[in-house]
Structure formats: structure tokens, C-alpha cells
Amino acid sequence: MRTTSSLDLAGVLMELGVEVTSESNERVFGLCPGHEEFKGRKDSKPSWSIDKELLVHHCWSCPYRGTLRQLIADQRGDTEEASDWLADYTRRRAVRRLREPRQVQAPPKPKEKPLGALQRRFNAFPEPPDEALQARGLERFAVVHYGVRWDPEVEHWVIPIHDEYGKFVGYQRKAEDYFKNVPKKVPRNQCVFGLDQLTGGWAVLLESPLDVVRLYSEGIEGGVSSYGAFASLYQLDLINERAEDVVLALDNDDTGNEQRNRIWWSQWRRGNRYRILDYTGITGKDIGDMTSAQVRRHRIHQRQWQPPQPTEQPRKRTAAQNRLIAWREKRLA
């Protein structure tokens, strides 16, 4: 079992001038401090992380990687005093904590409203077992982060559904080639999985909520799901309001490609240019089938990419319409 270091790693990074964006039980995520050296521009989207236990860091979109000692040396320009600086930081932090005034006890929290029957039923499901996580390449911290549960009786994933305001409205049972929404009439086409995690950067639209969890397991934020291949205009508007850039990463199959093209053209007509995930050289059909290396080094088409022009499908006529047209043609003859 992994054990996290007692070092205040986030504080060390902020002291070094590294912008920290989020933190999990095992990693600290932030803007890559080596982006400008390797790419000639600063990192604008979180693409870098450091392991709390191993104290090694790497970036998913540039070659910058190494140990905490090397990172300190890079940021301070001194390769010999990195360990001394870290020891001095630890001492300074201990002195500051001793000098901090004692905090006044917070007032008691107000009583929470009792949970509804649907919420209680969902909360009764346990966390997924280790073998289920390993089969999908998911990390437990990511599953807990998104509140995904497990039904051990039928071995189904149980995925929460929240509306745009964060209110719990139901859940989705999911297995291989199977899903079921509970309750049946839950407004799924008005809900986006992971919407509350968008921070104004980019959004990666995926079909399956579990692919969102897989993306986060690899240290990449911004994943959202429409709970299936079809994404309504309402769902797309919710994503556009909270993200500056959208990447379509639907499944690389006939249905996914058809919906990808439909979404791209519908947004292009409204003035939105989406990017597209490039599946070249990848045998899997979605993020869940990729290896960790492929997920971290995935390529994205630029905004200039566009799918083929949609072909106009002839409208189907009913038998009554055909009889009316024949009658009109007969009169005009």
C-alpha cells in the first residue's frame, strides 16, 4: 500500500513559484514549470504533477520531468544547496506554525436536510473493489473524487447523475454493453458528468463517465461526459459556458464518429470551433482502451480540422403524401 510523505509538498511548490491547481491523496497537480524552456511558452492548462511518495514529477505535454531535488535546483539555479534549502523550508514552516495564534473553535454546523430515498439508495452502494479498478485502469482516488460506486450483486458500476446546479437527480448503472438510468425518466440529456469540475480551461467530452475517471486517474483534468454518445445542445451549452476550449473525444467507432461530426457542424454553425482527439496509431476505440502512455501523449487536431460536409438525406414520404403528389401531377398533365 502506498504511503504519502509527511512533507508539505504543495507548500514547497508554492514557495518555489510553481502554481498549484489541485491535490489528491497521492499527487499534487499544477502548471508545468518547465514548459517555457521546452515549448517557448508558459503552461496555461494543468499538465504537470508530482508524486507525494516518490517525489518525482513529470509533464504530459512536454519532456520536463525529474526529482524534487532537481526541481528545486532548476527553480533556484543552485544544484548543490537543494537539500539545504528544503531543510531550511521545513524549519521555517515549523516556526511559523508555533507562532500562529490558536484558532477559535468554529460554530456548530447547521443541521443538514434529510436525504431522499433515491440518495439513500445510492449511498448504500460500496466503493468498487480493486480488481474492478484494475480492469478499467482506474485509481481509487479518482473514483472517490467523482463519487462512483459499485453494485457487488450484479457487478455493475453505479454512477451519480447531478443537474447543472449540482443537485443529485439519479444514477446510472453501467456494465459492458449495458446501462440503465434510475429513475427511468431522469433528465440525462440535461446533465453533464464532471461539469462541476470544470475550471474555465479546457473540457474533454467523452461518452462514458468512466472514461472521465480514467482521464483523471492519469492526472488529466477537464473530462466531462454526456452519459452516452449523443450530446444534446443543452449539454453542449453547459460545457461551453464553463470551458474556453472543447475537445471531442467520443468513441472511435461508427456511432461515435457520426455523433462527433454532428456535434462539430452544429457548433461550427454557432461560431464554436471544437478540437478533435486524434486516434491515429491507437487500436482502442476510446480512452478506456488506451495505455497510460497513449492517454498522456494523446494528440489533438487543431481548430482548422473539419469533418466531411454532411450529405442531405432525402425526406421520406408517407403513402398519403405520395398519393397526393401523384394526384397533382395527374391534374397538371
C-alpha positions in Angstrom: 0.0 0.0 0.0 1.2 3.5 -0.8 2.1 5.9 2.0 2.1 9.6 1.4 5.1 11.7 2.5 4.7 14.0 5.6 6.3 16.8 3.6 4.1 19.8 2.9 4.7 19.3 -0.8 2.1 21.9 -2.0 3.7 24.5 0.2 7.2 23.7 -1.1 5.9 24.1 -4.7 4.3 27.4 -4.0 7.5 28.6 -2.2 9.4 27.7 -5.4 6.9 29.7 -7.5 5.1 26.7 -9.1 1.4 27.3 -9.5 -0.6 24.5 -7.8 -4.1 23.8 -9.2 -5.3 20.8 -7.3 -4.2 18.0 -5.0 -5.2 14.3 -4.4 -4.1 11.8 -1.8 -1.2 10.7 -4.0 -0.3 13.6 -6.3 -0.1 17.4 -6.5 -1.1 18.9 -9.8 -0.1 22.3 -11.3 1.2 24.3 -14.2 4.4 22.9 -15.7 7.4 25.0 -14.5 9.5 23.7 -17.5 7.0 24.5 -20.3 8.7 27.8 -21.3 12.1 26.1 -21.7 10.8 23.2 -23.8 7.9 24.8 -25.7 8.8 28.5 -25.6 5.6 29.5 -23.8 4.2 29.1 -20.3 1.8 26.3 -19.4 -1.8 27.6 -19.4 -3.6 24.4 -18.6 -2.7 22.0 -15.8 -0.5 19.3 -17.4 2.1 18.6 -14.7 2.1 16.7 -11.4 4.5 15.3 -8.7 4.1 12.1 -6.7 3.9 12.7 -3.0 5.6 9.4 -2.1 8.2 9.1 -4.8 8.8 12.8 -5.1 9.2 12.6 -8.8 7.5 14.8 -11.3 6.6 14.8 -15.0 4.6 16.8 -17.6 2.2 15.1 -20.0 2.6 17.6 -22.8 6.4 18.4 -22.7 9.6 16.4 -21.9 10.1 18.1 -18.5 10.5 15.6 -15.7 12.8 14.6 -12.7 13.0 14.5 -9.0 12.0 17.1 -6.3 15.7 17.9 -5.7 16.3 18.6 -9.4 13.1 20.8 -9.5 14.4 22.8 -6.5 17.8 23.2 -8.3 16.1 24.3 -11.5 13.9 26.8 -9.8 16.6 28.3 -7.6 19.6 27.9 -10.0 21.7 26.1 -7.4 22.4 22.4 -7.8 24.4 21.9 -4.6 22.2 23.5 -1.9 18.8 21.9 -2.9 18.8 19.7 0.2 19.8 22.5 2.5 17.0 24.7 1.1 14.4 22.0 1.7 15.6 21.5 5.3 15.5 25.3 5.9 12.0 25.4 4.5 10.9 22.7 6.9 12.3 24.6 9.8 10.8 27.8 8.8 7.4 26.1 8.4 7.7 24.6 11.9 8.5 28.0 13.4 5.5 29.7 11.6 3.2 27.0 13.0 4.4 27.5 16.5 3.9 31.3 16.3 0.4 31.0 14.8 -2.4 32.0 17.2 -4.7 29.3 18.4 -7.8 29.0 16.2 -11.2 29.7 17.8 -13.5 26.8 17.7 -15.8 27.0 14.7 -19.6 27.3 15.4 -21.6 24.1 15.0 -22.7 23.3 11.5 -26.4 23.7 10.7 -28.5 20.6 10.6 -28.5 19.1 7.1 -31.7 18.2 5.4 -32.5 14.5 5.4 -31.6 12.6 2.3 -34.3 11.4 -0.1 -34.9 7.7 -0.7 -33.1 7.8 -4.0 -30.0 9.4 -2.5 -30.0 6.9 0.4 -30.3 4.0 -2.0 -27.2 5.3 -4.0 -25.2 5.9 -0.8 -25.8 2.3 0.2 -23.6 1.1 -2.7 -20.0 0.4 -1.7 -16.8 1.5 -3.4 -15.6 -0.6 -6.3 -13.2 -3.5 -5.5 -9.5 -3.4 -6.5 -10.0 -5.9 -9.3 -12.7 -3.8 -10.9 -10.5 -0.7 -10.8 -7.5 -2.6 -12.3 -9.7 -3.9 -15.1 -10.5 -0.4 -16.2 -7.2 1.2 -15.3 -8.8 3.5 -12.7 -7.2 4.8 -9.5 -9.2 4.8 -6.3 -8.6 8.5 -5.6 -10.2 9.3 -8.9 -13.2 7.1 -8.3 -13.7 8.7 -4.9 -13.3 12.1 -6.4 -16.2 11.6 -8.8 -18.3 9.6 -6.3 -18.6 6.5 -8.4 -20.0 3.4 -6.6 -20.3 -0.4 -7.2 -23.1 -3.0 -7.1 -21.5 -6.2 -6.0 -24.6 -8.4 -6.6 -24.6 -7.8 -10.4 -21.1 -6.3 -10.7 -22.3 -3.0 -12.1 -20.7 0.4 -11.9 -23.1 2.9 -10.2 -22.5 6.5 -11.5 -24.2 9.5 -9.9 -26.2 12.0 -12.0 -26.3 15.7 -11.0 -28.0 18.5 -12.7 -26.3 21.8 -13.7 -26.7 23.1 -10.1 -25.1 20.1 -8.5 -28.3 18.6 -7.2 -28.4 14.8 -7.1 -31.2 13.6 -9.5 -30.4 9.9 -10.0 -27.8 7.4 -11.0 -26.7 5.2 -13.9 -26.0 1.5 -13.7 -23.3 0.6 -16.2 -21.6 -2.7 -17.3 -20.2 -4.0 -20.6 -22.6 -3.0 -23.4 -25.3 -2.2 -20.8 -26.6 0.8 -18.9 -29.8 1.8 -17.1 -30.8 5.1 -15.7 -32.5 5.3 -12.3 -35.1 6.6 -12.2 -36.1 5.8 -15.8 -37.2 9.4 -16.6 -34.1 11.1 -15.2 -33.3 14.1 -17.4 -30.0 12.7 -18.6 -29.8 14.9 -21.7 -29.7 18.0 -19.4 -26.9 16.7 -17.1 -23.2 16.5 -17.7 -20.9 14.2 -15.6 -17.9 16.2 -14.3 -19.5 19.6 -15.1 -18.7 20.9 -11.6 -15.0 20.1 -12.0 -14.5 22.5 -15.0 -12.4 25.4 -14.0 -12.5 27.6 -17.2 -9.7 25.8 -19.1 -10.4 23.0 -21.5 -13.1 20.4 -21.5 -12.7 16.9 -23.0 -16.1 15.5 -24.0 -16.2 11.7 -23.6 -19.1 9.2 -24.0 -18.6 7.2 -20.8 -18.4 8.8 -17.3 -15.8 6.0 -16.5 -13.6 7.4 -19.3 -13.7 10.7 -17.4 -12.5 8.9 -14.3 -9.8 7.2 -16.3 -8.6 10.5 -17.6 -8.4 11.9 -14.1 -6.6 8.7 -12.9 -3.8 9.7 -15.4 -3.6 13.2 -13.9 -5.6 15.0 -16.6 -8.5 17.2 -15.5 -11.3 18.6 -17.6 -13.0 15.4 -18.6 -16.8 15.5 -19.0 -19.4 13.0 -20.2 -22.8 13.3 -21.8 -23.7 9.8 -20.4 -23.6 8.3 -23.9 -22.7 9.0 -27.5 -25.5 11.6 -28.0 -24.9 15.1 -26.6 -27.8 17.5 -26.7 -27.4 21.2 -27.5 -28.4 21.9 -23.8 -25.5 19.8 -22.6 -23.1 21.4 -25.1 -24.2 24.9 -23.9 -23.5 23.9 -20.3 -20.0 22.9 -21.3 -19.4 26.0 -23.5 -20.3 28.3 -20.6 -17.7 26.7 -18.3 -14.8 25.9 -20.7 -12.7 28.1 -23.1 -11.7 25.1 -25.3 -13.6 21.9 -26.0 -12.0 18.6 -27.3 -14.4 16.0 -28.8 -13.1 12.6 -27.7 -16.1 10.4 -28.5 -15.5 6.7 -29.2 -13.7 5.8 -32.4 -16.5 3.7 -33.9 -19.3 4.3 -36.4 -21.7 5.8 -33.8 -19.0 7.9 -32.1 -17.7 9.3 -35.4 -21.2 10.1 -36.6 -22.0 12.0 -33.4 -18.6 13.7 -33.4 -19.3 15.1 -36.9 -22.9 16.1 -36.0 -21.7 18.0 -32.9 -18.8 19.6 -34.7 -21.0 21.0 -37.5 -23.8 22.1 -35.1 -21.2 24.1 -33.1 -19.4 25.4 -36.1 -22.7 27.0 -37.3 -23.0 28.7 -33.9 -19.4 30.1 -34.1 -17.7 27.5 -31.9 -14.7 25.7 -33.2 -14.1 22.4 -31.4 -10.9 20.3 -31.4 -10.9 16.6 -32.1 -8.9 13.8 -30.4 -6.6 12.1 -32.9 -6.9 8.3 -32.8 -4.1 7.7 -35.3 -1.9 4.8 -34.2 -4.3 3.8 -31.4 -6.0 0.4 -31.7 -8.6 1.1 -28.9 -11.9 2.8 -29.6 -11.8 5.1 -26.5 -9.8 6.5 -23.6 -10.6 3.3 -21.6 -8.8 1.1 -24.2 -5.7 3.2 -24.3 -2.5 2.5 -22.4 -1.3 5.1 -19.9 1.4 6.3 -22.3 -1.2 6.8 -25.0 -3.5 8.7 -22.7 -0.7 11.0 -21.5 0.7 11.7 -25.0 -2.6 11.8 -27.0 -2.6 14.1 -29.9 -5.4 16.7 -30.7 -6.3 18.1 -34.0 -6.1 21.9 -34.3 -9.2 24.1 -34.8 -8.6 24.0 -38.6 -9.7 20.4 -38.8 -13.2 19.7 -40.0 -15.2 16.6 -40.9 -16.7 16.0 -44.4 -19.7 18.1 -45.3 -22.9 16.4 -44.1 -24.9 15.0 -47.0 -28.6 16.0 -47.5 -30.8 13.0 -46.8 -34.0 12.8 -48.9 -37.1 13.2 -46.8 -39.2 10.1 -46.5 -42.8 10.5 -47.6 -45.8 8.7 -46.3 -48.2 6.8 -48.5 -50.8 9.6 -48.3 -48.2 12.2 -49.4 -47.2 10.0 -52.4 -50.9 9.7 -53.4 -51.4 13.5 -53.2 -48.3 14.2 -55.3 -49.5 11.6 -57.9 -52.9 13.3 -58.0 -51.4 16.8 -58.5 -49.1 15.5 -61.3 -52.1 13.9 -63.0 -54.1 17.1 -62.9 -51.2 19.2 -64.3 -50.6 16.7 -67.1 
